[in-house]
Amino acid sequence: MGEDWSRWLDEAPAEGESASRPTRTRAPVVRLRRGKRAESGVEAVEPAQRPILVVGGCGGAGTTTTVLGIAGELALGGNPTVAVDSTAAGSDLALRGADEHLYPISLQSWLYGRGNDEPAPLKECMSQASSGVGLLWRDAAPLRRRATYLTVARAIYDAGFTGVYDGGSPIAGRQLRPLLDDSDVALVLAIPARADAANRLRVTLEWLDDQFGDSADGQGSGIVGDTTIVVSHQQPGGESRVADHLRSHLSGWVRDIREIPYDPHLARGELVRHTSLAAETRRAYARLLAGVAS
């Protein structure tokens, strides 16, 4: 990569390419800030896991299934977890994930449920997955009264839940900026296992560095150094050459690079039941979660 971290994908990965470039030491990682509720004098159990934002490096990146996979592993591990539709106008998150009960209350209705800008009780407003994950779907109406997704994240945190946010794409969506600007929130950047998607990552990482990087720390640090890249295999028989190519160019510049294998249950594009996923798929989500949580 030389002196410029962004010069890493001038060529698409080729068959048989080896990861011959030396690996740099790991980039500095933004540390989690705690104690928000302690400062307000409210005693409550803090979520054990930092919130996670999943965003696609391009369309069709598998952000929704990645959110459901991460959230499912969190919930089955005993962590109160809610998957949140954080797209600009609403996605199919709840339709894909609420295999137990789809509740007719939107994120906006929950957020303003008590009036006076106070959210309603979260447990009473979530759709439910059989894995134990709660889901908040949103409609196309904008958030009111200058609320942002940081407002949403704080309310979920105060309720004692870990939020896993489905940001969809593009990453430059206005609604995602408050979450991207908060170092409490771990960033997962998902792409399909295709060479063109890997090449388009360059623009995304450069944008992140330009918008949220700290010039005092140098290129490739800050939010880029705390980003986990997920390569999602959406066709059977997929090889790891795209992920290997990214590892050879980005190791030490991003937090981690993980792969999610092809899974026929996910490929159907229908309701996702976490326990119906292949064992290797669940292990991949567990490894991804462990890396984000470390």
Beta strands, then each sheet from edge to edge (+ up, - down):
strand 1: 52-56
strand 2: 81-85
strand 3: 127-128
strand 4: 134-136
strand 5: 162-168
strand 6: 186-192
strand 7: 227-232
strand 8: 256-260
sheet 1: 3+ 4- 2- 5- 1- 6- 7- 8-
end
